[in-house]
């Protein structure tokens, strides 16, 4: 397939490390471009004055832009049912913590998941996965964490494995058994940690069910010391850490993750200057999830401080039934500009190439480069890349190409 007369071919860089600082604001592009695909791969590209003759399928993209598909590096896409009843509770003034303490939140999803079959979980997740692909997501990470038991966590991870086998886009599986303490372990934290370490992890490793390990490092969940036990246990099985932290409190989670070379720290609604400096001097990626504070009416992540300090920043959807019931990365990019004060260039970079780095997929996804997978978005005719975040609520996508084929 040859696509020609592309108004602007965006994100044509091939960085070797996640972008940070001023690099994040540089969106390398080619105006009036062509793009040649061979099977599922990008074969070549350039400006129209170098366009080759071609006898195969040709698409005229006059007035349209092309950019890599979104790389969504933080989701909870596998879950039993929605939780709109908690949405109503929040509208009446209940906080996230109050809802959790009343048996809602993560424990609510865990209860519902226990009563849902693996096949039903798979079918609902498969529908969600196809929905986000149609909205431009071309690589995704999916966490467990609503099982909170040996059987429940294994069930979720097996569903994710089935999704991997069927999905046209790459999926990374993240074991989040340390998402919350089940009610029966409320006063026996070490007992649940022992269950994760001694029973869940060995079976997960035996079946090859996870790529990463995660924990919710927060006052309402796992302490820094408890999170460290989880990180160290996962490392023994070759699972790198991608940790939820700093959603509500600064409590040492970022420093812990940097100490253990975590791939990413995710959420970061609350970050102090010392933590920003810590991230600046590390390879750990700060993954921001702006749709969560949007939905919860919480403070937004200090993206400007993180970027200006020099931290590597990625954007992800946090798609989940409780605090971010949407996997629309286009809206995430808009929120990043409107509420996090990121520029369109920074937001697009953070949602593409840096998201790929946050899943260790940068060699095949996240930018337009020869040899990478042909996963990209063709926009409708638009004036500039800034129109994508500017026009929140409007569908600016004309086509999504996955593995060289139209979706």
FENVENJO-V404562 format. One record per pair of residues at least 24 apart in sequence whose C-alpha atoms are under 7 Angstrom apart, sorted by the first residue. I is the first residue (numbers start at 1). J is the second residue. Records with the same first field share a line. If there is no record, write none. Layout:
BEGIN
I: J / J
END
This chain:
BEGIN
1: 36 / 37 / 38 / 56 / 57 / 58
2: 35 / 36 / 37 / 57 / 58 / 59
3: 34 / 35 / 36 / 58 / 59 / 60 / 61
4: 33 / 34 / 35 / 59 / 60 / 61
5: 32 / 33 / 34 / 48 / 60 / 61 / 62
6: 32 / 33 / 34 / 61 / 62 / 63 / 64 / 65
7: 31 / 32 / 33 / 62 / 63 / 64 / 65
8: 32 / 33 / 65 / 66
9: 33 / 65 / 66 / 67
10: 66 / 67
11: 67 / 68 / 367 / 368
12: 367 / 368 / 369
13: 367 / 368
14: 367 / 369
18: 312 / 354 / 357
19: 312 / 354
20: 307 / 310 / 311 / 312 / 313
21: 307 / 308 / 310 / 311
24: 346 / 349
25: 345 / 346
26: 345
27: 345 / 349
37: 374 / 404
39: 404
40: 373 / 374 / 403 / 404
41: 371 / 372 / 373 / 374 / 403 / 404
42: 369 / 370 / 371 / 372 / 373 / 374
43: 370 / 371
44: 370
63: 381 / 382
64: 378 / 379 / 380 / 381 / 382
65: 378 / 379
66: 376 / 377 / 378 / 379
67: 376 / 377 / 378
68: 352 / 366 / 367 / 368 / 375 / 376 / 377
69: 136 / 137 / 138 / 352 / 366 / 375 / 376 / 377
70: 136 / 137 / 138 / 139 / 329 / 351 / 352
71: 137 / 138 / 139 / 140 / 351 / 352 / 355 / 356 / 366
72: 137 / 139 / 140 / 141 / 316 / 317 / 351 / 355
73: 140 / 141 / 316 / 355 / 358 / 359
74: 141 / 142 / 316 / 317 / 318
75: 141 / 142 / 143 / 317 / 318 / 319 / 320
76: 142 / 143 / 144 / 318 / 319 / 320
77: 125 / 142 / 319 / 320
78: 121 / 125
79: 113 / 121
80: 109 / 112 / 113 / 116 / 121
82: 321
83: 321 / 322
105: 322
106: 146 / 180
107: 182
109: 146
110: 146 / 147 / 148
113: 146 / 147
114: 147 / 152
118: 155 / 159
121: 159
122: 159
126: 163
132: 327 / 328
134: 400 / 407
135: 328
136: 377 / 400
138: 169 / 375 / 402
139: 169 / 170 / 171
140: 170 / 171 / 172
141: 171 / 172 / 173
142: 171 / 172 / 173 / 174
143: 173 / 174 / 175 / 176
144: 174 / 175 / 176 / 177
145: 175 / 176 / 177 / 178 / 179
148: 177 / 182
150: 200
153: 177
157: 209
158: 209
161: 209
172: 211 / 359
173: 210 / 211 / 212
174: 210 / 211 / 212 / 213 / 214
175: 210 / 212 / 213 / 214
176: 213 / 214 / 215
178: 214 / 215 / 216
179: 215 / 216
180: 221
181: 221
197: 233
205: 237
211: 239
212: 239 / 240 / 241 / 242
213: 239 / 240 / 241 / 242
214: 241 / 242 / 243
215: 243 / 244
216: 243 / 244 / 245
217: 244 / 245 / 253
218: 245 / 246 / 249
224: 252 / 253
246: 270 / 271
258: 282 / 284
263: 358
264: 358
268: 301
269: 299 / 300 / 301 / 302
270: 301
276: 306 / 309 / 311
277: 309
279: 311
280: 309 / 310 / 311
285: 312 / 313 / 314 / 358
286: 311 / 312 / 313 / 314
287: 313 / 314 / 315 / 316
288: 314 / 315 / 316
289: 315 / 316 / 317 / 318
290: 332 / 335 / 336
291: 317 / 324 / 332
292: 318 / 323 / 324
295: 323 / 324
296: 323
300: 339 / 340
301: 340
302: 340
303: 340 / 342
304: 340 / 341 / 342
313: 350 / 354
314: 350 / 351 / 354 / 355
315: 350 / 351 / 355
316: 351
330: 389
331: 392
333: 389
334: 389 / 390 / 392
337: 389
344: 386 / 389
373: 403
374: 401 / 402 / 403 / 404
375: 401 / 402 / 403 / 404
376: 400 / 401 / 402
377: 401
END
